[in-house]
Amino acid sequence: MENPAYGGDGDESNVPVVTIENGIPCSMPEGEKEEDDPWKVTSLKMDYVPWKSLTAWEKLKRTIGYFIKIALVLGFLYLFICSLDFLSSAFRLLGGKKAGEVFQQSDILTNPVAGLMMGVLVTVLVQSSSTSTSIVISMVAANILTIKTAIPIVMGANIGTSITNTIVSLGQITNEGDFRRAFAGATIHDMFNWLTVLVLLPIEIITGYLYRLSEAIVDSMNLKETLDVDKDLLKVITKPFTELIIQVSSSGITNIATGAKAADQTLMKLCCDKIKPAACCSTTLKDLQSFGSYDTKTNFTKLQKANVCKSVSTCVMKQYTDETLPAACFSKPWMYKAHKTPVTLMRPNCKMMSMTSSANQIECCETKVLASAFYQERRNATDGERASLCSSIQTCFTNSSCTSSWTTVTENRTVTGQEFSCKTWSTEVERSCNTQCEFLFRPLHDTLSDEAVGGILLVLSLFLLCLCLVLIVKLLHTLLQGPMAMAIKKFVNADFPGYCGYFTGYLALLLGAGFTILVQSSSIFTSTLTPLVGIGVIELERMYPLTLGSNIGTTMTGILAALAQDVDSIPRSLKVAFCHLFFNISGILIFYPFSFFRPPIPLAKFLGNTTARYRWFSIVYLLFMFFIFPAAIFALSIPGWYVLAAVLIPIAALIIFVCIIKFIQSKRPSCLPPVLQNWKALPKPLRSLEPYDRAMKKLCFCDRFQEKEEQQGIPLKNSEANNSTRL
C-alpha cells in the first residue's frame, strides 16, 4: 500500500521538505523564510518524515541508524578530545623550551605588564593554562618567583588558554551562518578574559586586592601536606590511546624554568618507571634496621655507607659488591643537616622549692638557674654542679628543699647529623631508568629534536582535529532532526519559569565549572561546545555562563598542583592558585550579574559578524590577539613603564574617543558636528575592511570560503538566512 506521507514508494529520499518551527511542523514557502535574528536558529529546513508515517521496517531502520550515528558521534568526540591533547603536546614540544627559558627571566617578570603578556605567550605556546599555572606555582614554591610577580602571569594564562576553541571554530569557516555563531561562541571567552584583565590588573597593581584576599584566606587555614591529589578523571579514558602516540614529560618545562640539570630538561618522556628510584630509595632507607637513627648521628663509617649504597642500588636494578660500588656513592649523597631531637634533662623547679614562695623569690631562683653553665650548654648537671647551684639558690629562700626539687624536662635539642639524600643519589650517582617508555614517536627522539617532533605532531593533530570536527558537525546535522532537534535546543536554552529565570544562568555556570573539573581542561570543554554553538543547538547567551563556569573549573588544577607541593611550600603556592580563582570570580561578579551589562556578548557578536563577512579576519584576529599584540606589549614593557605609557596612552585615548563618538552616533547623532555624525570623512581603509578584503581575495584566494549564492550575486542577507536555517 502506498504511503502518502512520502510519495508512496517507500523511499524517504523523495519526501517533501518539512519545516520545524518552534517544535511544530509547518509548511515552507518556496522562497524560504529568512531568519530575523541570525544568532537564533528558530526554524530547521530538513528532509524529515514524521514517525507516525513510517512503516515498521522503516522505524527499525531509523532506530538502528540513530544508534549507529550516536556511537559514531561519541567515537569522533573521543578522537576530537584526543586530538586536542595531541595539539597541546605538539605545542609543548615546539615551544616548551622557549617557554621555560622565558620563565627564567624573573627580573623581567617583575614588571606586571610584561608578566601578563608573558603568561599569554607561554600559555599559547604550551596550549594549556593548567601547564603554565602549574609551572608558575612550582616556581613560587621554589622561591624563584614571588607571589605578587606570579599574579599577572596567571592572569595572562587565563587569556592564552582561550586560543584553542578559537582555532576549533575555524572548522566551520565554509558555512557563513555556522561560522558566525561558532566564532562568536569561541571569542566570548577571549572578550571576558581581556575585559577582566583590563579592570583587575590596575586594581591589583594599586591595591594588591587579590594578593591580600588570598593571603588572608590561606593564613587562616590549617594546611598539611597532601600528596597524590592530582587525580585523572577524563584522562583515564583518553590516556590509554594518547600515550600510545606521544608522551610529554609533565616536569620538563618546569625543570627548564627552574634551571635543573640538562638531563632533566628533555620534553619528551623517556622513562616510565611506576616507582621512581628516589621514592624507592626513601622507602628502602626506612626499612634499614641498622640505619634507623641515622639522623641523630654526626658521622658514618665507610662500612655503614657501603651497606646503604648496596641496599638502595636495588632501586636501579643493580647488585653491587664492595669492589664495584661507585666512589661517588660515598661522598655526593651524604650531607650534614640540622635535626631537632627530643632530649631528656634534669632541671631544678623553683616553684616547688617552697609553697609559700613569693614572686620575687621564684624570679631570683630562676635567674640563678638560667645563669648556670649546664643550662646554657643544654646538658645534665654533674653532682658538684647540682650542690653548687643549690647553695646559691638557698639565698633566695628562707625555707626550701633544693635537692628534692629537681624534675625531668624533655626539650627539643638541635643536632647536626649526616644524612643520605635519595634525590642526589638518583640524579648524580645512579641516573638510571628501569622501564623505558614505548610510544609511536619514541624512536624519533634519537634522530630528531623535540621541536621537529612537535612540528610533525602539530600537522597530524590539526588534521585529526579538523576531520573529527567536520564529521561531528555533519553527524549532528543528521541526528538533530525534527522535534528531537527543537526539544534538545529548547532544553539547553530554556530558562526557569517566572522570576526564577534569572538564576538559570547561574545553574549553567555551575555546570560549566563541574564539567571542566571533570575533564580538567577549560580548552577541551569550550572547544567541545563551540561546534554546537555554530549549528545553533546552544545559543550565545547560554554559552556565556558555561564559559564563565569553565574559567572557574580550570582553577581546580592549579589548586591541586599547589596542594601537591612540599608542606613548607603549600601556603605560598596555594596563594597563587587562590589568586587565579578569585580573579575569575571577581570578573564574573563584574560582567555577569546584571543582564544589561554583559559587554563580552555584544563584542563577540561584533567579531562573529565581521568574520562571517570577511573570513580572513579570523586568521588575522588569532595572530594579532594571541601573538603580535602580546609580543609587542612585552617588548615595549622591557625598557620601562615610561616607554609603554608613551605608546599605549595615546592609543588608549584614541580608542576611548572613538567609542564615545560611536555611542553618541547611535543615540543622538544630532548632538555632534556634521563631520562626526558618521565616518565618511575618513579614508575608506580607516573605516572599512572592504579594501583589505579585495586585497586578501587576490593574495590568498579567500573567496573560496564564500557561499555559492554570494559568488552568483545573491545578496548577503538571503545567503545568511539560508545558512542559519540549515541544521
C-alpha positions as CSV (number, residue, x, y, z in Angstrom):
1,M,0.0,0.0,0.0
2,E,1.3,3.5,-0.8
3,N,2.2,5.8,1.9
4,P,1.0,9.3,1.0
5,A,3.3,10.9,3.6
6,Y,6.4,10.5,1.4
7,G,5.2,9.7,-2.1
8,G,4.0,6.1,-1.6
9,D,7.1,4.3,-2.9
10,G,8.8,3.7,0.5
11,D,11.8,5.8,-0.4
12,E,12.5,8.5,2.1
13,S,14.7,10.4,-0.4
14,N,11.6,11.6,-2.2
15,V,9.9,13.1,0.7
16,P,8.8,16.8,0.6
17,V,10.7,19.3,2.8
18,V,9.2,19.7,6.3
19,T,10.0,22.7,8.4
20,I,10.0,22.6,12.1
21,E,9.3,26.0,13.7
22,N,9.3,26.2,17.5
23,G,8.9,22.5,17.5
24,I,5.7,22.5,15.3
25,P,5.8,21.2,11.7
26,C,4.6,23.8,9.2
27,S,4.8,24.4,5.5
28,M,7.8,26.2,3.9
29,P,7.2,28.7,1.2
30,E,9.2,28.3,-2.0
31,G,11.2,31.4,-1.2
32,E,12.2,30.1,2.2
33,K,11.7,32.1,5.4
34,E,14.5,34.4,6.4
35,E,15.7,34.4,10.0
36,D,15.0,37.7,11.8
37,D,18.0,37.0,14.1
38,P,21.0,35.1,12.7
39,W,22.0,34.3,16.3
40,K,18.9,32.2,17.0
41,V,18.0,29.2,14.8
42,T,14.2,29.1,15.1
43,S,13.3,27.1,12.0
44,L,15.0,24.0,10.6
45,K,14.9,23.0,7.0
46,M,15.3,19.3,6.5
47,D,14.0,16.2,4.8
48,Y,12.1,14.7,7.6
49,V,9.2,12.2,7.7
50,P,7.1,12.1,10.9
51,W,7.5,8.9,13.0
52,K,3.8,8.0,12.7
53,S,4.0,8.0,8.9
54,L,6.7,5.3,8.8
55,T,6.2,1.6,8.4
56,A,7.5,-0.9,11.0
57,W,10.6,-1.7,8.8
58,E,11.4,2.0,8.3
59,K,11.0,2.7,12.0
60,L,13.5,-0.1,12.7
61,K,16.0,1.3,10.1
62,R,15.7,4.8,11.6
63,T,16.2,3.5,15.1
64,I,19.3,1.5,14.1
65,G,20.6,4.5,12.2
66,Y,20.2,6.7,15.3
67,F,22.2,4.2,17.4
68,I,25.0,4.0,14.8
69,K,25.2,7.7,14.4
70,I,25.2,8.3,18.2
71,A,28.0,5.7,18.5
72,L,29.9,7.5,15.7
73,V,29.4,10.9,17.3
74,L,30.8,9.5,20.6
75,G,33.7,7.9,18.8
76,F,34.6,11.0,16.9
77,L,34.2,13.1,20.0
78,Y,36.7,10.8,21.8
79,L,39.1,11.3,18.9
80,F,38.4,15.1,18.9
81,I,39.3,15.3,22.6
82,C,42.4,13.2,22.0
83,S,43.4,15.5,19.1
84,L,43.2,18.4,21.5
85,D,45.6,16.5,23.8
86,F,47.9,15.9,20.8
87,L,47.7,19.6,19.9
88,S,48.7,20.6,23.4
89,S,51.6,18.1,23.3
90,A,52.7,19.4,19.9
91,F,52.8,23.0,21.2
92,R,54.7,21.9,24.3
93,L,57.4,20.2,22.2
94,L,57.6,23.2,19.8
95,G,57.6,26.0,22.4
96,G,58.3,24.3,25.7
97,K,62.0,25.1,25.9
98,K,61.5,28.7,24.9
99,A,58.7,29.0,27.5
100,G,60.9,27.5,30.2
101,E,63.7,29.9,29.3
102,V,61.4,32.9,29.4
103,F,60.3,31.9,32.9
104,Q,63.9,32.0,34.0
105,Q,63.9,35.8,33.3
106,S,62.4,36.5,36.7
107,D,63.8,40.1,36.8
108,I,61.9,41.0,33.7
109,L,58.7,39.4,35.0
110,T,58.6,41.8,38.0
111,N,57.1,44.2,35.6
112,P,53.3,43.3,35.8
113,V,52.6,44.2,32.2
114,A,55.5,42.1,31.0
115,G,54.4,39.2,33.3
116,L,50.8,39.4,31.9
117,M,51.9,39.2,28.3
118,M,54.4,36.5,29.1
119,G,51.6,34.5,30.6
120,V,49.6,34.9,27.4
121,L,52.5,33.9,25.1
122,V,53.7,30.9,27.2
123,T,50.1,29.6,27.5
124,V,49.7,29.9,23.8
125,L,53.0,28.0,23.2
126,V,52.1,25.1,25.5
127,Q,48.3,25.3,24.7
128,S,47.3,24.7,28.3
129,S,46.7,27.2,31.2
130,S,46.9,24.2,33.6
131,T,50.5,23.7,32.5
132,S,51.6,27.3,32.7
133,T,49.9,27.9,36.0
134,S,51.4,24.7,37.4
135,I,54.9,25.9,36.3
136,V,54.3,29.3,38.0
137,I,53.1,27.6,41.2
138,S,56.2,25.3,41.2
139,M,58.4,28.4,40.8
140,V,56.7,30.2,43.6
141,A,57.1,27.1,45.8
142,A,60.8,27.1,45.0
143,N,61.1,30.8,45.8
144,I,62.1,31.6,42.2
145,L,59.1,33.9,41.8
146,T,57.3,36.0,44.4
147,I,53.5,35.7,44.7
148,K,53.0,39.3,43.5
149,T,55.1,38.6,40.4
150,A,53.1,35.4,39.7
151,I,49.7,37.0,39.8
152,P,49.9,38.9,36.4
153,I,51.4,35.8,34.8
154,V,48.4,33.7,35.9
155,M,46.1,36.4,34.5
156,G,47.9,36.1,31.2
157,A,47.5,32.3,31.3
158,N,43.8,32.8,31.7
159,I,43.8,34.7,28.4
160,G,46.1,32.4,26.5
161,T,44.0,29.3,27.1
162,S,41.1,30.6,25.0
163,I,43.0,30.3,21.8
164,T,42.2,26.6,21.4
165,N,38.4,26.9,21.0
166,T,39.0,29.9,18.6
167,I,41.1,27.6,16.4
168,V,38.3,24.9,16.6
169,S,35.8,27.4,15.4
170,L,37.7,27.7,12.1
171,G,36.4,24.2,11.3
172,Q,33.1,25.8,10.3
173,I,34.5,28.5,8.2
174,T,32.9,27.3,5.0
175,N,29.3,27.9,6.3
176,E,28.6,31.6,6.9
177,G,25.8,31.2,9.4
178,D,27.5,28.4,11.4
179,F,30.9,30.2,11.4
180,R,29.3,33.5,12.6
181,R,27.9,31.7,15.7
182,A,30.9,29.4,16.3
183,F,33.4,32.2,16.1
184,A,31.3,34.4,18.4
185,G,30.9,31.5,20.8
186,A,34.6,31.0,20.9
187,T,35.7,34.6,21.2
188,I,33.2,35.3,24.0
189,H,35.8,33.6,26.2
190,D,38.5,35.9,24.9
191,M,36.4,39.1,25.4
192,F,35.6,38.1,29.0
193,N,39.2,37.4,29.9
194,W,40.6,40.6,28.3
195,L,38.0,42.8,29.9
196,T,38.6,41.2,33.3
197,V,42.3,41.8,33.0
198,L,41.7,45.5,31.9
199,V,39.7,46.0,35.1
200,L,41.5,43.9,37.7
201,L,45.2,44.3,36.7
202,P,45.3,48.1,37.5
203,I,43.3,47.4,40.7
204,E,45.8,44.7,41.7
205,I,48.8,46.9,41.0
206,I,47.4,49.7,43.1
207,T,45.8,47.9,46.0
208,G,47.1,44.3,45.9
209,Y,43.4,43.1,46.2
210,L,43.9,39.5,45.0
211,Y,47.2,39.1,47.0
212,R,45.7,40.4,50.2
213,L,42.5,38.3,49.8
214,S,44.3,35.1,49.1
215,E,46.8,35.7,51.9
216,A,44.0,36.3,54.5
217,I,42.3,33.0,53.5
218,V,45.4,30.8,53.3
219,D,46.8,32.2,56.6
220,S,43.6,31.2,58.3
221,M,43.8,27.6,57.1
222,N,45.5,24.8,58.9
223,L,47.5,23.4,56.0
224,K,49.1,19.9,55.9
225,E,50.9,18.1,53.2
226,T,48.6,16.5,50.7
227,L,50.2,14.0,48.3
228,D,48.7,12.4,45.1
229,V,45.8,14.9,44.9
230,D,46.1,15.4,41.1
231,K,43.7,12.7,40.1
232,D,42.9,11.9,36.4
233,L,39.3,11.9,35.6
234,L,38.5,12.1,31.9
235,K,42.2,11.3,31.1
236,V,41.6,7.8,32.5
237,I,39.7,7.2,29.3
238,T,41.9,9.2,26.8
239,K,45.3,8.3,28.2
240,P,45.5,4.7,27.0
241,F,45.2,6.0,23.4
242,T,47.2,9.2,23.6
243,E,50.1,7.6,25.4
244,L,50.4,5.1,22.5
245,I,51.2,8.1,20.2
246,I,53.1,10.6,22.3
247,Q,54.1,11.2,25.9
248,V,55.4,14.5,27.1
249,S,57.2,15.0,30.4
250,S,55.0,16.9,32.9
251,S,58.0,18.3,34.6
252,G,60.2,19.1,31.6
253,I,59.2,22.7,31.2
254,T,59.3,23.3,34.9
255,N,62.8,21.9,35.1
256,I,63.9,24.3,32.4
257,A,62.3,27.2,34.1
258,T,63.9,26.3,37.5
259,G,67.3,25.7,36.0
260,A,67.5,22.0,36.5
261,K,70.3,19.8,35.0
262,A,70.3,19.4,31.3
263,A,69.5,15.7,31.6
264,D,66.2,16.6,33.3
265,Q,65.2,19.2,30.6
266,T,64.0,16.7,28.0
267,L,60.4,17.4,27.0
268,M,59.6,14.0,25.5
269,K,59.0,11.5,28.3
270,L,61.6,8.7,28.1
271,C,61.4,6.9,31.4
272,C,58.1,5.3,32.6
273,D,59.1,3.8,35.9
274,K,56.0,3.4,38.1
275,I,58.1,3.9,41.2
276,K,61.0,6.4,40.7
277,P,64.4,5.5,42.1
278,A,64.3,8.4,44.6
279,A,61.0,7.2,46.0
280,C,62.2,3.6,46.1
281,C,65.4,4.7,47.9
282,S,63.4,6.6,50.6
283,T,61.3,3.5,51.3
284,T,64.5,1.3,51.4
285,L,66.1,3.7,54.0
286,K,63.2,3.5,56.3
287,D,63.4,-0.3,56.2
288,L,67.1,-0.5,57.1
289,Q,67.1,-1.6,60.8
290,S,70.8,-0.6,61.3
291,F,70.0,2.8,59.8
292,G,67.0,3.8,61.9
293,S,68.6,6.5,64.0
294,Y,70.9,7.9,61.3
295,D,69.6,11.5,61.7
296,T,71.0,11.7,65.2
297,K,74.5,10.7,64.2
298,T,77.3,13.0,63.3
299,N,79.2,10.7,61.0
300,F,79.1,7.2,59.4
301,T,81.8,4.6,58.9
302,K,82.7,3.6,55.4
303,L,81.1,0.2,56.1
304,Q,77.8,1.7,57.1
305,K,77.8,3.9,53.9
306,A,78.6,0.8,51.8
307,N,75.7,-1.1,53.3
308,V,73.3,1.8,52.4
309,C,74.6,2.1,48.8
310,K,74.2,-1.7,48.3
311,S,70.7,-1.6,49.6
312,V,69.4,1.3,47.5
313,S,71.1,0.0,44.4
314,T,68.3,-2.5,44.0
315,C,66.1,0.5,43.1
316,V,68.0,0.8,39.8
317,M,68.1,-2.9,39.2
318,K,71.8,-3.2,40.1
319,Q,73.7,-5.5,42.6
320,Y,76.9,-4.1,43.8
321,T,79.8,-5.7,45.7
322,D,82.4,-3.8,47.8
323,E,84.7,-3.6,44.8
324,T,82.1,-2.4,42.3
325,L,80.5,0.3,44.4
326,P,80.7,3.8,42.7
327,A,83.1,6.0,44.5
328,A,80.6,8.9,44.3
329,C,78.2,7.0,46.4
330,F,80.4,7.6,49.5
331,S,80.5,11.3,49.0
332,K,77.8,13.0,46.9
333,P,74.6,11.8,48.5
334,W,75.9,12.4,52.1
335,M,75.3,15.8,53.6
336,Y,75.1,17.3,57.0
337,K,71.7,18.6,58.2
338,A,70.4,20.0,61.5
339,H,67.8,17.9,63.2
340,K,65.7,18.6,66.3
341,T,65.9,15.6,68.6
342,P,64.0,15.2,71.9
343,V,66.5,15.1,74.8
344,T,65.5,14.4,78.5
345,L,67.3,16.6,81.0
346,M,67.2,17.3,84.8
347,R,66.3,20.8,85.9
348,P,65.5,22.4,89.4
349,N,61.9,23.5,89.7
350,C,61.9,26.9,91.5
351,K,58.1,26.8,92.1
352,M,58.3,23.5,94.0
353,M,61.1,24.6,96.4
354,S,58.7,26.4,98.8
355,M,54.9,26.5,98.7
356,T,55.0,30.0,100.3
357,S,57.5,31.5,97.9
358,S,56.8,35.0,96.7
359,A,57.2,36.0,93.0
360,N,60.5,37.8,93.8
361,Q,61.9,34.6,95.4
362,I,60.9,32.5,92.4
363,E,62.4,35.1,90.0
364,C,65.7,35.1,92.0
365,C,65.8,31.3,91.7
366,E,65.1,31.1,88.0
367,T,67.7,33.8,87.3
368,K,70.4,31.6,89.0
369,V,69.2,28.5,87.1
370,L,69.4,30.4,83.7
371,A,72.9,31.6,84.5
372,S,74.2,28.1,85.3
373,A,76.7,26.6,82.9
374,F,74.9,23.3,82.3
375,Y,71.6,25.1,81.5
376,Q,73.2,27.2,78.8
377,E,75.0,24.2,77.4
378,R,71.7,22.2,77.3
379,R,73.1,19.2,79.2
380,N,72.6,17.4,82.6
381,A,74.3,18.8,85.6
382,T,77.0,16.9,87.5
383,D,76.8,16.2,91.2
384,G,79.1,19.0,92.0
385,E,77.2,21.5,89.8
386,R,74.0,20.5,91.5
387,A,75.4,21.1,95.0
388,S,76.9,24.4,94.0
389,L,73.6,25.6,92.4
390,C,71.6,24.5,95.4
391,S,73.9,26.5,97.8
392,S,73.4,29.6,95.6
393,I,69.6,29.1,95.4
394,Q,69.3,28.9,99.2
395,T,70.0,32.6,99.5
396,C,66.7,33.3,97.6
397,F,64.6,31.4,100.1
398,T,64.2,31.3,103.9
399,N,63.0,27.7,103.9
400,S,63.4,25.4,100.9
401,S,64.5,21.9,99.8
402,C,66.6,22.3,96.7
403,T,67.9,18.8,96.4
404,S,64.4,17.2,96.1
405,S,63.0,19.8,93.7
406,W,64.8,18.5,90.6
407,T,62.4,17.3,87.8
408,T,62.8,15.7,84.4
409,V,62.3,18.0,81.5
410,T,62.0,17.0,77.8
411,E,63.4,19.5,75.3
412,N,63.9,19.6,71.5
413,R,67.7,19.6,71.0
414,T,69.2,20.7,67.7
415,V,71.8,18.2,66.5
416,T,73.8,18.4,63.2
417,G,73.9,14.9,61.7
418,Q,74.9,13.3,58.5
419,E,72.1,12.4,56.1
420,F,71.7,10.3,52.9
421,S,69.9,12.2,50.1
422,C,68.0,9.9,47.8
423,K,67.3,12.7,45.4
424,T,71.0,13.5,45.0
425,W,71.8,9.8,44.7
426,S,69.3,9.2,42.0
427,T,70.3,12.3,39.9
428,E,74.1,12.4,40.3
429,V,75.2,8.9,41.2
430,E,72.8,6.4,39.8
431,R,70.9,8.0,36.8
432,S,69.0,5.0,35.6
433,C,65.7,4.1,34.1
434,N,64.3,0.6,34.7
435,T,61.4,0.9,32.2
436,Q,61.8,2.8,29.0
437,C,58.6,4.5,27.6
438,E,57.2,3.0,24.4
439,F,55.1,5.1,22.1
440,L,54.8,5.8,18.4
441,F,57.1,8.9,18.4
442,R,59.7,7.5,20.8
443,P,62.2,6.3,18.1
444,L,62.3,9.8,16.7
445,H,63.9,11.2,19.8
446,D,67.3,9.7,18.9
447,T,67.3,11.3,15.4
448,L,65.1,14.5,15.6
449,S,64.9,17.3,18.1
450,D,61.8,18.0,20.3
451,E,60.9,20.9,18.0
452,A,60.9,18.7,14.9
453,V,58.8,16.0,16.5
454,G,56.4,18.8,17.7
455,G,56.1,20.1,14.2
456,I,55.1,16.7,12.8
457,L,52.7,16.1,15.6
458,L,51.1,19.6,15.1
459,V,50.3,18.8,11.5
460,L,48.8,15.4,12.3
461,S,46.8,16.8,15.3
462,L,45.4,19.7,13.3
463,F,44.4,17.2,10.5
464,L,42.7,14.9,13.0
465,L,41.0,17.8,14.8
466,C,39.5,19.2,11.6
467,L,38.5,15.8,10.4
468,C,36.7,14.9,13.6
469,L,35.1,18.4,13.8
470,V,33.7,18.1,10.3
471,L,32.4,14.6,10.8
472,I,30.8,15.5,14.2
473,V,29.0,18.5,12.8
474,K,27.7,16.5,9.8
475,L,26.5,13.7,12.1
476,L,24.8,16.2,14.4
477,H,23.1,17.7,11.4
478,T,21.6,14.4,10.5
479,L,20.8,13.4,14.1
480,L,19.2,16.6,15.3
481,Q,16.2,16.5,13.1
482,G,12.5,17.2,13.6
483,P,11.0,17.5,17.1
484,M,14.2,16.0,18.6
485,A,16.2,19.0,17.5
486,M,13.9,21.5,18.9
487,A,13.4,19.5,22.1
488,I,17.2,19.5,22.7
489,K,17.6,23.1,21.7
490,K,14.7,24.2,24.0
491,F,16.0,22.1,26.9
492,V,19.6,23.6,26.6
493,N,18.5,27.2,26.2
494,A,15.4,27.2,28.3
495,D,15.0,29.4,31.4
496,F,13.4,28.7,34.7
497,P,9.8,30.0,34.8
498,G,8.9,33.4,36.2
499,Y,11.3,35.3,38.4
500,C,13.4,32.2,38.8
501,G,14.5,32.6,35.2
502,Y,17.3,35.0,36.3
503,F,19.0,32.1,38.1
504,T,19.1,29.8,35.1
505,G,22.5,31.2,34.0
506,Y,24.0,30.5,37.4
507,L,23.0,26.9,37.1
508,A,24.7,26.8,33.7
509,L,27.7,28.4,35.3
510,L,27.9,25.7,37.9
511,L,27.5,23.0,35.2
512,G,30.4,24.6,33.3
513,A,32.6,24.5,36.4
514,G,31.6,20.9,37.1
515,F,32.3,19.6,33.6
516,T,35.6,21.4,33.4
517,I,36.7,19.9,36.7
518,L,35.7,16.6,35.3
519,V,37.7,16.9,32.1
520,Q,40.4,19.0,33.9
521,S,40.7,21.4,30.9
522,S,38.7,24.5,30.0
523,S,40.1,24.2,26.5
524,I,38.5,20.8,26.0
525,F,35.2,21.8,27.4
526,T,34.8,25.1,25.5
527,S,36.1,23.5,22.3
528,T,33.5,20.8,22.5
529,L,30.7,23.3,22.9
530,T,31.9,25.6,20.1
531,P,30.6,23.5,17.2
532,L,27.2,23.2,19.0
533,V,27.0,26.9,19.1
534,G,27.8,27.0,15.4
535,I,24.9,24.8,14.4
536,G,22.5,26.6,16.7
537,V,21.9,24.0,19.4
538,I,23.5,26.2,22.1
539,E,22.8,29.9,21.9
540,L,25.4,32.5,22.5
541,E,23.6,33.8,25.7
542,R,23.8,30.3,27.1
543,M,27.4,29.7,26.0
544,Y,28.4,32.8,28.1
545,P,27.7,31.4,31.6
546,L,29.0,27.9,30.6
547,T,32.3,29.6,29.6
548,L,32.5,31.6,32.9
549,G,31.9,28.4,34.8
550,S,34.7,26.7,32.8
551,N,37.0,29.5,33.9
552,I,36.3,28.7,37.5
553,G,36.6,24.9,36.9
554,T,40.1,25.2,35.4
555,T,41.5,26.8,38.5
556,M,41.0,23.5,40.4
557,T,44.0,22.1,38.6
558,G,46.2,24.9,40.0
559,I,44.8,24.3,43.5
560,L,45.6,20.6,43.2
561,A,49.1,21.4,42.0
562,A,49.6,23.7,45.0
563,L,48.5,21.1,47.4
564,A,50.9,18.6,45.9
565,Q,54.0,20.8,46.9
566,D,56.2,20.2,49.9
567,V,54.4,21.1,53.1
568,D,56.6,24.2,53.7
569,S,55.7,25.5,50.2
570,I,52.0,24.8,50.2
571,P,51.0,28.2,51.7
572,R,52.9,30.2,49.1
573,S,51.8,28.1,46.1
574,L,48.2,27.9,47.3
575,K,48.0,31.7,47.5
576,V,48.8,31.9,43.8
577,A,46.2,29.3,43.0
578,F,43.6,31.2,45.0
579,C,44.5,34.4,43.2
580,H,43.6,32.6,39.9
581,L,40.3,31.5,41.4
582,F,39.3,34.9,42.8
583,F,40.4,36.6,39.6
584,N,37.8,34.7,37.7
585,I,35.2,35.0,40.4
586,S,35.7,38.8,40.5
587,G,35.4,39.0,36.7
588,I,32.1,37.1,36.9
589,L,30.8,39.5,39.7
590,I,31.6,42.4,37.4
591,F,30.4,41.2,34.0
592,Y,27.6,38.8,34.7
593,P,25.1,39.6,37.4
594,F,23.4,42.5,35.5
595,S,21.8,41.4,32.2
596,F,22.2,44.9,30.8
597,F,26.0,44.9,31.5
598,R,27.5,41.9,29.7
599,P,29.8,43.5,27.2
600,P,31.5,40.2,26.2
601,I,28.3,39.2,24.4
602,P,28.0,42.3,22.0
603,L,31.8,42.2,21.4
604,A,31.7,38.6,20.5
605,K,28.7,39.2,18.2
606,F,30.6,42.0,16.5
607,L,33.6,39.7,15.9
608,G,31.2,37.0,14.6
609,N,29.5,39.3,12.2
610,T,32.9,40.6,10.9
611,T,34.4,37.2,10.4
612,A,31.2,35.9,8.7
613,R,31.6,38.6,6.1
614,Y,35.4,38.6,5.9
615,R,36.6,35.1,6.6
616,W,40.3,36.0,6.5
617,F,39.7,38.3,9.5
618,S,39.5,35.3,11.8
619,I,43.1,34.3,11.0
620,V,44.3,37.9,11.4
621,Y,42.4,38.1,14.8
622,L,44.2,34.9,16.0
623,L,47.6,36.1,15.0
624,F,47.2,39.6,16.4
625,M,45.4,38.9,19.7
626,F,47.5,35.9,20.7
627,F,50.9,36.6,19.2
628,I,51.6,40.0,17.7
629,F,49.9,42.2,20.4
630,P,51.2,40.3,23.5
631,A,54.7,40.2,21.9
632,A,54.7,43.9,21.1
633,I,53.4,44.9,24.5
634,F,56.0,42.6,26.2
635,A,58.8,44.2,24.1
636,L,57.6,47.7,25.0
637,S,57.5,46.9,28.7
638,I,61.1,45.7,28.9
639,P,62.7,49.2,28.7
640,G,60.4,50.5,31.4
641,W,56.9,51.7,32.2
642,Y,57.5,55.2,30.7
643,V,58.1,53.7,27.2
644,L,55.0,51.5,27.4
645,A,52.9,54.5,28.7
646,A,54.2,56.8,25.9
647,V,52.9,54.3,23.3
648,L,49.8,53.0,24.9
649,I,48.3,56.1,26.4
650,P,47.7,57.9,23.0
651,I,46.3,54.7,21.5
652,A,44.0,54.1,24.5
653,A,42.8,57.8,24.4
654,L,42.0,57.4,20.7
655,I,40.1,54.2,21.3
656,I,38.1,55.8,24.1
657,F,37.3,58.8,21.9
658,V,36.1,56.6,19.0
659,C,33.9,54.6,21.4
660,I,32.3,57.7,22.8
661,I,31.7,59.2,19.4
662,K,30.3,55.8,18.2
663,F,27.9,55.7,21.2
664,I,26.7,59.3,20.5
665,Q,26.2,58.5,16.8
666,S,23.9,55.6,17.7
667,K,21.9,57.6,20.3
668,R,22.0,61.3,19.5
669,P,23.9,62.0,16.2
670,S,22.4,65.5,16.0
671,C,24.5,66.5,19.1
672,L,27.7,66.0,17.1
673,P,29.1,68.4,14.4
674,P,28.3,67.2,10.9
675,V,31.8,65.9,10.3
676,L,31.5,63.5,13.3
677,Q,27.9,62.3,12.6
678,N,29.4,59.5,10.5
679,W,32.8,58.3,9.5
680,K,32.6,59.1,5.8
681,A,35.1,61.9,6.1
682,L,37.8,59.3,6.8
683,P,39.6,57.4,4.1
684,K,37.9,54.1,3.4
685,P,40.8,51.9,4.7
686,L,40.4,53.6,8.1
687,R,36.6,52.9,8.4
688,S,36.1,49.7,6.5
689,L,37.7,46.3,5.9
690,E,36.5,46.2,2.3
691,P,39.7,47.4,0.7
692,Y,41.7,44.8,2.6
693,D,39.1,42.2,1.7
694,R,39.7,42.8,-2.0
695,A,43.5,42.5,-1.5
696,M,43.1,39.3,0.6
697,K,41.0,37.7,-2.1
698,K,43.6,38.3,-4.7
699,L,46.5,37.3,-2.5
700,C,45.1,34.3,-0.6
701,F,42.1,33.2,-2.7
702,C,39.8,33.7,0.3
703,D,36.8,33.9,-2.0
704,R,36.7,30.1,-2.0
705,F,35.2,30.4,1.5
706,Q,32.2,32.3,0.2
707,E,28.8,30.7,-0.3
708,K,27.8,29.8,-3.9
709,E,24.9,32.2,-3.6
710,E,27.3,35.1,-2.9
711,Q,29.5,34.2,-5.8
712,Q,26.5,34.2,-8.1
713,G,25.4,37.6,-7.0
714,I,22.7,36.8,-4.5
715,P,22.6,39.3,-1.7
716,L,24.4,38.5,1.5
717,K,21.4,38.6,3.7
718,N,19.5,35.9,1.8
719,S,22.5,33.7,1.8
720,E,23.0,34.3,5.5
721,A,19.4,33.4,6.2
722,N,19.6,30.2,4.2
723,N,22.7,29.1,6.2
724,S,21.0,29.9,9.5
725,T,18.1,27.7,8.8
726,R,20.2,24.7,7.8
727,L,20.9,22.3,10.7
